[in-house]
Amino acid sequence: MSPDNKELKDVGLKVTHPRIKILQILESESQRHLSADDIYRHLHEHGEDVGIATVYRVLTQFETAGLVCRHSFDNGPALYELN
């Protein structure tokens, strides 16, 4: 079992391709905060067919499960980082 699969299962989330990919992006970009659009753009640059609605839904699930922190700054987009 890969570390990503274990992390998802440990917080009670089903292991799906979009969840794994989004978690990998957040782990690889741990030095900066990412918006949902940043993650969506990264997925498409790497040939992944994941919709923006799925990105937002997964990020919300990750936040609820305690995997990520969501930061809101003034009128800018919400930014996410791993917990």
Chimera marker file (.cmm) of the C-alpha trace (Angstrom):
<marker_set name="trace">
<marker id="1" x="0.000" y="0.000" z="0.000" r="1" g="1" b="0" radius="0.5"/>
<marker id="2" x="1.450" y="3.381" z="-0.981" r="1" g="1" b="0" radius="0.5"/>
<marker id="3" x="1.749" y="6.153" z="1.644" r="1" g="1" b="0" radius="0.5"/>
<marker id="4" x="-0.970" y="8.162" z="-0.159" r="1" g="1" b="0" radius="0.5"/>
<marker id="5" x="-3.413" y="5.244" z="0.023" r="1" g="1" b="0" radius="0.5"/>
<marker id="6" x="-2.704" y="4.807" z="3.725" r="1" g="1" b="0" radius="0.5"/>
<marker id="7" x="-3.185" y="8.511" z="4.470" r="1" g="1" b="0" radius="0.5"/>
<marker id="8" x="-6.567" y="8.499" z="2.752" r="1" g="1" b="0" radius="0.5"/>
<marker id="9" x="-7.713" y="5.296" z="4.434" r="1" g="1" b="0" radius="0.5"/>
<marker id="10" x="-6.510" y="6.505" z="7.844" r="1" g="1" b="0" radius="0.5"/>
<marker id="11" x="-8.881" y="9.491" z="7.661" r="1" g="1" b="0" radius="0.5"/>
<marker id="12" x="-11.775" y="7.391" z="6.357" r="1" g="1" b="0" radius="0.5"/>
<marker id="13" x="-11.682" y="8.418" z="2.701" r="1" g="1" b="0" radius="0.5"/>
<marker id="14" x="-12.035" y="5.981" z="-0.164" r="1" g="1" b="0" radius="0.5"/>
<marker id="15" x="-8.912" y="5.768" z="-2.324" r="1" g="1" b="0" radius="0.5"/>
<marker id="16" x="-9.699" y="7.264" z="-5.735" r="1" g="1" b="0" radius="0.5"/>
<marker id="17" x="-7.490" y="8.431" z="-8.576" r="1" g="1" b="0" radius="0.5"/>
<marker id="18" x="-8.374" y="12.152" z="-8.188" r="1" g="1" b="0" radius="0.5"/>
<marker id="19" x="-7.767" y="12.048" z="-4.424" r="1" g="1" b="0" radius="0.5"/>
<marker id="20" x="-4.389" y="10.373" z="-4.861" r="1" g="1" b="0" radius="0.5"/>
<marker id="21" x="-3.298" y="12.841" z="-7.555" r="1" g="1" b="0" radius="0.5"/>
<marker id="22" x="-4.415" y="15.905" z="-5.589" r="1" g="1" b="0" radius="0.5"/>
<marker id="23" x="-2.690" y="14.640" z="-2.445" r="1" g="1" b="0" radius="0.5"/>
<marker id="24" x="0.505" y="14.034" z="-4.439" r="1" g="1" b="0" radius="0.5"/>
<marker id="25" x="0.403" y="17.592" z="-5.811" r="1" g="1" b="0" radius="0.5"/>
<marker id="26" x="-0.045" y="19.042" z="-2.338" r="1" g="1" b="0" radius="0.5"/>
<marker id="27" x="2.849" y="16.916" z="-1.047" r="1" g="1" b="0" radius="0.5"/>
<marker id="28" x="5.157" y="17.906" z="-3.911" r="1" g="1" b="0" radius="0.5"/>
<marker id="29" x="4.361" y="21.608" z="-3.495" r="1" g="1" b="0" radius="0.5"/>
<marker id="30" x="4.691" y="21.643" z="0.292" r="1" g="1" b="0" radius="0.5"/>
<marker id="31" x="6.732" y="24.872" z="0.206" r="1" g="1" b="0" radius="0.5"/>
<marker id="32" x="3.809" y="26.969" z="-1.038" r="1" g="1" b="0" radius="0.5"/>
<marker id="33" x="0.074" y="27.288" z="-0.697" r="1" g="1" b="0" radius="0.5"/>
<marker id="34" x="-2.028" y="26.238" z="-3.688" r="1" g="1" b="0" radius="0.5"/>
<marker id="35" x="-5.437" y="27.341" z="-4.865" r="1" g="1" b="0" radius="0.5"/>
<marker id="36" x="-7.947" y="24.940" z="-6.388" r="1" g="1" b="0" radius="0.5"/>
<marker id="37" x="-7.156" y="26.544" z="-9.761" r="1" g="1" b="0" radius="0.5"/>
<marker id="38" x="-3.421" y="25.882" z="-9.271" r="1" g="1" b="0" radius="0.5"/>
<marker id="39" x="-4.151" y="22.223" z="-8.577" r="1" g="1" b="0" radius="0.5"/>
<marker id="40" x="-6.570" y="21.975" z="-11.515" r="1" g="1" b="0" radius="0.5"/>
<marker id="41" x="-3.984" y="23.554" z="-13.847" r="1" g="1" b="0" radius="0.5"/>
<marker id="42" x="-1.265" y="21.179" z="-12.605" r="1" g="1" b="0" radius="0.5"/>
<marker id="43" x="-3.501" y="18.151" z="-13.196" r="1" g="1" b="0" radius="0.5"/>
<marker id="44" x="-4.259" y="19.186" z="-16.769" r="1" g="1" b="0" radius="0.5"/>
<marker id="45" x="-0.631" y="20.040" z="-17.535" r="1" g="1" b="0" radius="0.5"/>
<marker id="46" x="0.162" y="16.438" z="-16.610" r="1" g="1" b="0" radius="0.5"/>
<marker id="47" x="-2.625" y="14.911" z="-18.714" r="1" g="1" b="0" radius="0.5"/>
<marker id="48" x="-5.062" y="14.151" z="-15.898" r="1" g="1" b="0" radius="0.5"/>
<marker id="49" x="-8.763" y="14.419" z="-16.765" r="1" g="1" b="0" radius="0.5"/>
<marker id="50" x="-10.137" y="15.806" z="-13.497" r="1" g="1" b="0" radius="0.5"/>
<marker id="51" x="-12.761" y="18.548" z="-13.474" r="1" g="1" b="0" radius="0.5"/>
<marker id="52" x="-12.556" y="21.715" z="-11.400" r="1" g="1" b="0" radius="0.5"/>
<marker id="53" x="-15.676" y="20.683" z="-9.452" r="1" g="1" b="0" radius="0.5"/>
<marker id="54" x="-13.917" y="17.465" z="-8.453" r="1" g="1" b="0" radius="0.5"/>
<marker id="55" x="-10.875" y="19.438" z="-7.288" r="1" g="1" b="0" radius="0.5"/>
<marker id="56" x="-13.060" y="21.641" z="-5.058" r="1" g="1" b="0" radius="0.5"/>
<marker id="57" x="-14.986" y="18.632" z="-3.740" r="1" g="1" b="0" radius="0.5"/>
<marker id="58" x="-11.793" y="16.709" z="-2.898" r="1" g="1" b="0" radius="0.5"/>
<marker id="59" x="-10.240" y="19.744" z="-1.195" r="1" g="1" b="0" radius="0.5"/>
<marker id="60" x="-13.377" y="20.165" z="0.919" r="1" g="1" b="0" radius="0.5"/>
<marker id="61" x="-13.236" y="16.466" z="1.854" r="1" g="1" b="0" radius="0.5"/>
<marker id="62" x="-9.542" y="16.789" z="2.723" r="1" g="1" b="0" radius="0.5"/>
<marker id="63" x="-10.275" y="19.832" z="4.878" r="1" g="1" b="0" radius="0.5"/>
<marker id="64" x="-13.103" y="18.040" z="6.706" r="1" g="1" b="0" radius="0.5"/>
<marker id="65" x="-10.833" y="15.019" z="7.263" r="1" g="1" b="0" radius="0.5"/>
<marker id="66" x="-8.046" y="17.231" z="8.610" r="1" g="1" b="0" radius="0.5"/>
<marker id="67" x="-5.562" y="16.546" z="5.802" r="1" g="1" b="0" radius="0.5"/>
<marker id="68" x="-5.361" y="20.166" z="4.647" r="1" g="1" b="0" radius="0.5"/>
<marker id="69" x="-5.759" y="23.654" z="6.046" r="1" g="1" b="0" radius="0.5"/>
<marker id="70" x="-7.721" y="26.224" z="4.087" r="1" g="1" b="0" radius="0.5"/>
<marker id="71" x="-6.569" y="29.849" z="4.227" r="1" g="1" b="0" radius="0.5"/>
<marker id="72" x="-8.604" y="32.804" z="3.000" r="1" g="1" b="0" radius="0.5"/>
<marker id="73" x="-6.920" y="36.154" z="2.430" r="1" g="1" b="0" radius="0.5"/>
<marker id="74" x="-9.069" y="39.246" z="1.777" r="1" g="1" b="0" radius="0.5"/>
<marker id="75" x="-10.779" y="38.874" z="-1.603" r="1" g="1" b="0" radius="0.5"/>
<marker id="76" x="-8.322" y="36.359" z="-3.048" r="1" g="1" b="0" radius="0.5"/>
<marker id="77" x="-8.949" y="32.688" z="-3.677" r="1" g="1" b="0" radius="0.5"/>
<marker id="78" x="-8.743" y="30.182" z="-0.839" r="1" g="1" b="0" radius="0.5"/>
<marker id="79" x="-5.327" y="28.578" z="-0.539" r="1" g="1" b="0" radius="0.5"/>
<marker id="80" x="-4.628" y="25.091" z="0.720" r="1" g="1" b="0" radius="0.5"/>
<marker id="81" x="-1.679" y="23.415" z="2.432" r="1" g="1" b="0" radius="0.5"/>
<marker id="82" x="-1.136" y="20.031" z="4.015" r="1" g="1" b="0" radius="0.5"/>
<marker id="83" x="-1.773" y="19.789" z="7.743" r="1" g="1" b="0" radius="0.5"/>
<link id1="1" id2="2" r="1" g="1" b="0" radius="0.2"/>
<link id1="2" id2="3" r="1" g="1" b="0" radius="0.2"/>
<link id1="3" id2="4" r="1" g="1" b="0" radius="0.2"/>
<link id1="4" id2="5" r="1" g="1" b="0" radius="0.2"/>
<link id1="5" id2="6" r="1" g="1" b="0" radius="0.2"/>
<link id1="6" id2="7" r="1" g="1" b="0" radius="0.2"/>
<link id1="7" id2="8" r="1" g="1" b="0" radius="0.2"/>
<link id1="8" id2="9" r="1" g="1" b="0" radius="0.2"/>
<link id1="9" id2="10" r="1" g="1" b="0" radius="0.2"/>
<link id1="10" id2="11" r="1" g="1" b="0" radius="0.2"/>
<link id1="11" id2="12" r="1" g="1" b="0" radius="0.2"/>
<link id1="12" id2="13" r="1" g="1" b="0" radius="0.2"/>
<link id1="13" id2="14" r="1" g="1" b="0" radius="0.2"/>
<link id1="14" id2="15" r="1" g="1" b="0" radius="0.2"/>
<link id1="15" id2="16" r="1" g="1" b="0" radius="0.2"/>
<link id1="16" id2="17" r="1" g="1" b="0" radius="0.2"/>
<link id1="17" id2="18" r="1" g="1" b="0" radius="0.2"/>
<link id1="18" id2="19" r="1" g="1" b="0" radius="0.2"/>
<link id1="19" id2="20" r="1" g="1" b="0" radius="0.2"/>
<link id1="20" id2="21" r="1" g="1" b="0" radius="0.2"/>
<link id1="21" id2="22" r="1" g="1" b="0" radius="0.2"/>
<link id1="22" id2="23" r="1" g="1" b="0" radius="0.2"/>
<link id1="23" id2="24" r="1" g="1" b="0" radius="0.2"/>
<link id1="24" id2="25" r="1" g="1" b="0" radius="0.2"/>
<link id1="25" id2="26" r="1" g="1" b="0" radius="0.2"/>
<link id1="26" id2="27" r="1" g="1" b="0" radius="0.2"/>
<link id1="27" id2="28" r="1" g="1" b="0" radius="0.2"/>
<link id1="28" id2="29" r="1" g="1" b="0" radius="0.2"/>
<link id1="29" id2="30" r="1" g="1" b="0" radius="0.2"/>
<link id1="30" id2="31" r="1" g="1" b="0" radius="0.2"/>
<link id1="31" id2="32" r="1" g="1" b="0" radius="0.2"/>
<link id1="32" id2="33" r="1" g="1" b="0" radius="0.2"/>
<link id1="33" id2="34" r="1" g="1" b="0" radius="0.2"/>
<link id1="34" id2="35" r="1" g="1" b="0" radius="0.2"/>
<link id1="35" id2="36" r="1" g="1" b="0" radius="0.2"/>
<link id1="36" id2="37" r="1" g="1" b="0" radius="0.2"/>
<link id1="37" id2="38" r="1" g="1" b="0" radius="0.2"/>
<link id1="38" id2="39" r="1" g="1" b="0" radius="0.2"/>
<link id1="39" id2="40" r="1" g="1" b="0" radius="0.2"/>
<link id1="40" id2="41" r="1" g="1" b="0" radius="0.2"/>
<link id1="41" id2="42" r="1" g="1" b="0" radius="0.2"/>
<link id1="42" id2="43" r="1" g="1" b="0" radius="0.2"/>
<link id1="43" id2="44" r="1" g="1" b="0" radius="0.2"/>
<link id1="44" id2="45" r="1" g="1" b="0" radius="0.2"/>
<link id1="45" id2="46" r="1" g="1" b="0" radius="0.2"/>
<link id1="46" id2="47" r="1" g="1" b="0" radius="0.2"/>
<link id1="47" id2="48" r="1" g="1" b="0" radius="0.2"/>
<link id1="48" id2="49" r="1" g="1" b="0" radius="0.2"/>
<link id1="49" id2="50" r="1" g="1" b="0" radius="0.2"/>
<link id1="50" id2="51" r="1" g="1" b="0" radius="0.2"/>
<link id1="51" id2="52" r="1" g="1" b="0" radius="0.2"/>
<link id1="52" id2="53" r="1" g="1" b="0" radius="0.2"/>
<link id1="53" id2="54" r="1" g="1" b="0" radius="0.2"/>
<link id1="54" id2="55" r="1" g="1" b="0" radius="0.2"/>
<link id1="55" id2="56" r="1" g="1" b="0" radius="0.2"/>
<link id1="56" id2="57" r="1" g="1" b="0" radius="0.2"/>
<link id1="57" id2="58" r="1" g="1" b="0" radius="0.2"/>
<link id1="58" id2="59" r="1" g="1" b="0" radius="0.2"/>
<link id1="59" id2="60" r="1" g="1" b="0" radius="0.2"/>
<link id1="60" id2="61" r="1" g="1" b="0" radius="0.2"/>
<link id1="61" id2="62" r="1" g="1" b="0" radius="0.2"/>
<link id1="62" id2="63" r="1" g="1" b="0" radius="0.2"/>
<link id1="63" id2="64" r="1" g="1" b="0" radius="0.2"/>
<link id1="64" id2="65" r="1" g="1" b="0" radius="0.2"/>
<link id1="65" id2="66" r="1" g="1" b="0" radius="0.2"/>
<link id1="66" id2="67" r="1" g="1" b="0" radius="0.2"/>
<link id1="67" id2="68" r="1" g="1" b="0" radius="0.2"/>
<link id1="68" id2="69" r="1" g="1" b="0" radius="0.2"/>
<link id1="69" id2="70" r="1" g="1" b="0" radius="0.2"/>
<link id1="70" id2="71" r="1" g="1" b="0" radius="0.2"/>
<link id1="71" id2="72" r="1" g="1" b="0" radius="0.2"/>
<link id1="72" id2="73" r="1" g="1" b="0" radius="0.2"/>
<link id1="73" id2="74" r="1" g="1" b="0" radius="0.2"/>
<link id1="74" id2="75" r="1" g="1" b="0" radius="0.2"/>
<link id1="75" id2="76" r="1" g="1" b="0" radius="0.2"/>
<link id1="76" id2="77" r="1" g="1" b="0" radius="0.2"/>
<link id1="77" id2="78" r="1" g="1" b="0" radius="0.2"/>
<link id1="78" id2="79" r="1" g="1" b="0" radius="0.2"/>
<link id1="79" id2="80" r="1" g="1" b="0" radius="0.2"/>
<link id1="80" id2="81" r="1" g="1" b="0" radius="0.2"/>
<link id1="81" id2="82" r="1" g="1" b="0" radius="0.2"/>
<link id1="82" id2="83" r="1" g="1" b="0" radius="0.2"/>
</marker_set>
